[in-house]
Amino acid sequence: MAHKSRSLCQRALSDPSSLTATEKNAILYLPPPSEENQLHQSAFGLPSRAALVAKALDDSDGASLTNEEAEWLSRLGFYNPFVKQTVDESFARLGQRNKTPRADLDLVADAQEAVLSQDERLAKRRAQGQLERVSAEKKRAKEEQMAKIREWRSQPRPKWLQELKDAALPRWGFVVLRTAYSDGDEAWERFKEYWRQTGECQLELWLKNGPELWGTHESVFVSDREALEGADTGALRARVRAMREAGEIPEGVRGDVFLVVDQKALSNEQFAQGRRYVPGPDAKGTVHLRAVDPDYDLEEEPVSTEEPDSGFGGEITVPLP
């Protein structure tokens, strides 16, 4: 420690009232008071450290510190709290601290304690307590989430997945027809990417025997604006039957049901805004598609009015995933 710094710390211990505000700030690794006040105004919208301390000590409703404010107070005395250190900088500082004689470290700590007011020390403890509570809550939430994940992953394999595994098909997938084109091809490409993310996450990362099944996935995506834009269900059924008869649906890809991507699906904000699919027990299939039976004949099989098939007309809406 430089002689000047040691002398300043010794004065803080012997006669703290003799120190100027700038000298006290130097012991706390802070810039001069006028500069510090500007930084408080810029960072927190508060005029000074005193205002931040007063906020920390205010017990009235709605007066709690923000996490940023609590972090600032908790760092007071360790280094300039206005400077966000990188991991490398933190390790470098720790290395420098480890090389500093214990007596010098104790001298600085005692000097800092001497120049802090009683209110500042209390505000710092409150800030540290708030951060500890936030950290504990995050840890609890993470543990609950992990428990849900473990429970979810221990559940029996879904029936459709088991059937696919037992069939040992060279490929599997669905015929997916696009009926909406007003948003351009970018929307269609985003949908297909979201489809890939969903399948990959659900099968490779979460479900038993999923990786081997995802490796054989091969859905057929059909985009034909001239023939399919705004097409009704009858025209879509005819298209899939024609594809089936012409041998355009590879073996293993479902030919007894197809999926429809309409305007509502393509406009879904889940992937329209570039969001990635995040798997887990709380994942929600907010993208919905129509699943249609290509061989259903409304004239021969009218919409059912009996339970449990009431309202069924050869198609249902299903979430992805």
C-alpha positions in Angstrom: 0.0 0.0 0.0 1.3 3.5 -0.9 2.3 5.6 2.0 -0.3 8.3 1.1 -3.1 5.7 1.1 -1.9 4.2 4.4 -1.7 7.7 6.0 -5.3 8.4 4.8 -6.6 5.2 6.3 -4.8 5.9 9.6 -6.4 9.4 9.8 -9.8 7.8 9.1 -9.3 5.6 12.2 -7.8 8.3 14.5 -9.9 11.3 13.5 -12.5 10.6 10.8 -13.9 14.1 11.2 -10.7 15.5 9.8 -11.3 14.0 6.4 -12.8 15.9 3.6 -15.7 14.4 1.6 -13.4 13.7 -1.3 -11.0 11.9 1.0 -13.7 9.8 2.4 -14.9 8.9 -1.1 -11.3 7.9 -2.0 -11.3 5.4 0.9 -14.5 3.9 -0.5 -13.1 3.8 -4.0 -15.6 6.5 -5.1 -15.0 9.6 -7.3 -15.3 13.1 -5.7 -18.8 13.9 -4.4 -19.9 16.2 -7.3 -19.1 13.5 -9.8 -20.6 10.8 -7.6 -23.9 12.8 -7.4 -24.0 13.0 -11.2 -23.5 9.3 -11.5 -26.4 8.7 -9.0 -28.7 10.9 -11.0 -27.8 9.1 -14.2 -28.0 5.6 -12.8 -30.9 5.8 -10.5 -32.6 9.2 -10.9 -31.6 10.1 -7.4 -29.6 13.2 -6.5 -27.0 11.6 -4.2 -25.9 8.7 -2.2 -27.8 10.1 0.8 -31.0 9.8 -1.2 -30.2 6.2 -2.0 -29.5 5.5 1.6 -32.8 7.1 2.6 -34.7 5.0 0.1 -33.1 1.9 1.6 -34.1 2.8 5.1 -37.7 3.8 4.1 -40.0 1.2 5.5 -43.1 2.6 3.7 -44.9 0.5 1.1 -43.4 0.7 -2.4 -40.1 2.1 -1.2 -38.0 -1.0 -1.7 -34.8 -0.7 -3.7 -34.5 -1.9 -7.2 -32.0 -4.8 -7.7 -29.6 -2.4 -9.4 -29.7 0.0 -6.4 -29.3 -2.9 -3.9 -26.3 -4.2 -5.9 -24.7 -0.7 -5.7 -25.1 -0.4 -2.0 -23.9 -4.0 -1.4 -20.7 -3.3 -3.3 -20.0 0.0 -1.4 -16.5 -0.3 0.0 -15.4 -3.3 -2.2 -14.7 -1.2 -5.3 -16.3 1.7 -7.2 -19.9 0.4 -7.4 -20.6 2.4 -10.5 -18.1 0.3 -12.4 -19.5 -3.1 -13.5 -16.5 -5.4 -13.5 -16.2 -8.3 -16.0 -15.4 -11.8 -14.7 -11.7 -11.3 -15.8 -11.5 -8.0 -14.0 -13.0 -9.5 -10.9 -10.5 -12.3 -10.9 -7.7 -9.8 -11.5 -8.9 -7.8 -8.6 -9.1 -10.9 -6.4 -5.6 -11.8 -7.4 -4.3 -8.4 -6.5 -6.2 -8.6 -3.2 -4.6 -11.9 -2.4 -1.1 -10.4 -2.9 -1.9 -7.5 -0.5 -0.6 -8.0 3.0 -3.4 -9.0 5.5 -2.6 -6.0 7.7 -3.2 -3.6 4.8 -6.5 -5.2 3.9 -7.6 -5.0 7.5 -6.5 -1.3 7.7 -8.6 -0.4 4.6 -11.6 -2.3 5.9 -11.5 -0.6 9.2 -11.1 2.8 7.6 -14.1 2.2 5.3 -16.1 1.2 8.3 -15.0 4.4 10.1 -16.0 6.7 7.2 -19.4 5.1 6.6 -22.2 6.6 8.7 -24.5 4.4 10.8 -27.3 4.9 8.2 -25.0 3.9 5.4 -23.9 0.7 7.2 -27.6 -0.2 7.9 -28.6 0.6 4.3 -25.8 -1.7 3.0 -26.9 -4.5 5.3 -30.5 -4.1 4.1 -29.4 -4.1 0.5 -27.3 -7.3 1.0 -30.3 -8.9 2.7 -32.6 -8.0 -0.2 -30.2 -9.5 -2.7 -29.9 -12.7 -0.6 -33.7 -13.0 -0.6 -33.8 -12.5 -4.3 -31.1 -15.1 -4.8 -32.9 -17.6 -2.5 -36.1 -17.1 -4.4 -34.4 -17.7 -7.7 -32.8 -20.8 -6.3 -36.1 -22.1 -5.0 -37.8 -21.5 -8.3 -35.0 -23.3 -10.2 -35.2 -26.3 -7.8 -39.0 -26.5 -8.3 -38.5 -26.3 -12.1 -35.9 -29.0 -12.0 -38.2 -31.2 -9.9 -40.9 -30.7 -12.5 -38.5 -31.6 -15.3 -37.4 -34.8 -13.5 -41.0 -35.8 -12.9 -41.9 -35.0 -16.4 -39.1 -36.9 -18.0 -39.8 -39.9 -15.8 -43.3 -40.3 -17.2 -44.1 -43.2 -19.5 -43.3 -42.6 -23.2 -46.3 -41.1 -25.1 -48.3 -43.7 -27.0 -47.6 -42.3 -30.4 -43.9 -42.3 -29.7 -44.0 -45.9 -28.5 -45.9 -46.9 -31.7 -43.3 -45.1 -33.9 -40.4 -46.8 -32.1 -42.1 -50.3 -32.3 -42.8 -49.8 -36.1 -39.1 -49.1 -36.7 -39.9 -47.1 -39.9 -37.1 -45.8 -42.1 -38.7 -42.4 -41.9 -41.8 -40.8 -40.3 -43.5 -37.4 -40.6 -46.5 -35.6 -41.8 -47.7 -33.8 -45.0 -47.9 -30.1 -44.1 -49.9 -27.9 -46.4 -49.6 -24.1 -46.5 -52.8 -22.1 -47.3 -51.7 -18.6 -46.3 -49.3 -16.5 -48.4 -49.9 -12.8 -47.6 -46.9 -12.6 -45.2 -44.5 -13.8 -47.8 -42.1 -16.8 -47.8 -40.2 -15.5 -44.7 -43.1 -16.4 -42.5 -43.2 -19.9 -44.0 -39.5 -20.3 -43.4 -39.8 -19.1 -39.8 -42.6 -21.6 -39.3 -40.5 -24.5 -40.6 -37.6 -23.4 -38.4 -39.9 -23.4 -35.4 -41.2 -26.8 -36.4 -37.6 -28.1 -36.5 -36.8 -26.5 -33.1 -39.9 -28.0 -31.5 -39.2 -31.5 -32.8 -35.5 -31.4 -32.0 -36.0 -30.1 -28.5 -38.9 -32.4 -27.6 -37.4 -35.6 -29.0 -33.6 -35.1 -28.8 -33.5 -33.4 -25.4 -36.5 -34.6 -23.5 -38.3 -37.8 -24.5 -37.0 -41.4 -24.1 -35.6 -42.8 -27.3 -36.3 -39.4 -28.9 -32.9 -38.9 -30.6 -33.1 -42.0 -32.7 -36.6 -41.0 -33.8 -35.8 -37.4 -34.7 -33.0 -38.7 -36.9 -35.6 -40.4 -39.1 -38.1 -37.5 -39.2 -39.0 -36.4 -42.7 -42.1 -34.3 -43.1 -43.3 -33.1 -46.5 -43.9 -29.3 -46.6 -46.1 -28.2 -49.5 -46.2 -24.6 -50.5 -48.2 -23.9 -53.8 -49.8 -20.5 -53.8 -51.6 -20.9 -57.1 -53.4 -24.1 -56.0 -53.6 -23.8 -52.2 -54.0 -20.1 -51.2 -57.2 -19.9 -49.3 -58.2 -23.4 -50.4 -61.1 -25.1 -48.5 -60.8 -28.4 -46.7 -62.3 -30.3 -49.6 -59.6 -29.0 -52.0 -56.9 -29.8 -49.5 -58.2 -33.3 -49.0 -58.2 -33.8 -52.8 -54.6 -32.5 -53.0 -53.3 -35.0 -50.4 -55.2 -37.9 -52.0 -53.7 -37.1 -55.3 -50.2 -36.9 -53.8 -50.8 -40.3 -52.2 -52.0 -41.9 -55.5 -49.0 -40.4 -57.4 -46.6 -41.8 -54.9 -45.4 -38.3 -53.7 -45.7 -39.2 -50.0 -42.6 -41.2 -49.0 -43.1 -44.5 -47.1 -43.5 -43.9 -43.4 -44.9 -40.3 -43.8 -48.5 -40.3 -42.7 -50.9 -40.4 -45.5 -54.0 -40.8 -43.4 -53.8 -37.4 -41.8 -52.3 -34.1 -42.9 -51.6 -30.8 -41.2 -52.7 -27.3 -42.4 -50.8 -24.1 -41.7 -53.3 -21.3 -42.2 -53.0 -17.5 -41.7 -53.6 -17.7 -38.0 -50.8 -20.2 -37.5 -48.3 -18.2 -39.7 -49.1 -15.0 -37.8 -48.5 -16.6 -34.4 -46.2 -14.3 -32.4 -44.4 -17.3 -30.9 -42.2 -17.6 -34.0 -43.3 -14.5 -36.0 -41.1 -12.5 -33.7 -38.2 -14.9 -33.9 -38.7 -16.6 -30.5 -37.2 -20.0 -30.0 -39.1 -22.9 -28.7 -38.2 -23.6 -25.0 -39.0 -27.2 -23.9 -40.0 -28.2 -20.4 -43.0 -29.3 -18.3 -44.4 -25.8 -18.6 -43.9 -25.4 -22.3 -47.1 -24.4 -24.0 -48.1 -25.3 -27.6 -49.2 -21.9 -28.6 -49.0 -22.6 -32.3 -52.1 -24.5 -33.4 -52.6 -26.4 -36.7 -55.5 -28.2 -38.2 -55.1 -32.0 -38.5 -57.3 -33.3 -41.3 -58.4 -36.8 -42.4 -58.0 -36.8 -46.2 -60.5 -39.6 -46.6 -63.3 -38.1 -44.5 -66.5 -37.6 -46.6 -69.0 -35.1 -45.1 -71.8 -36.5 -47.3 -71.3 -40.0 -46.0 -70.2 -39.0 -42.5 -71.8 -35.8 -41.5 -70.6 -33.8 -38.5 -71.2 -35.9 -35.4 -73.6 -34.7 -32.7 -73.0 -37.6 -30.3 -70.4 -37.7 -27.5 -67.4 -38.1 -27.4 -67.2 -37.1 -31.1 -69.7 -34.3 -31.1 -68.7 -31.6 -33.6 -66.1 -33.9 -35.3 -66.1 -33.4 -39.1 -62.9 -35.1 -40.1 -60.6 -32.5 -38.6 -59.4 -31.3 -35.3 -57.1 -28.5 -34.0 -53.9 -29.6 -32.4 -51.1 -27.7 -30.7 -47.5 -27.8 -31.8 -45.9 -29.6 -30.1 
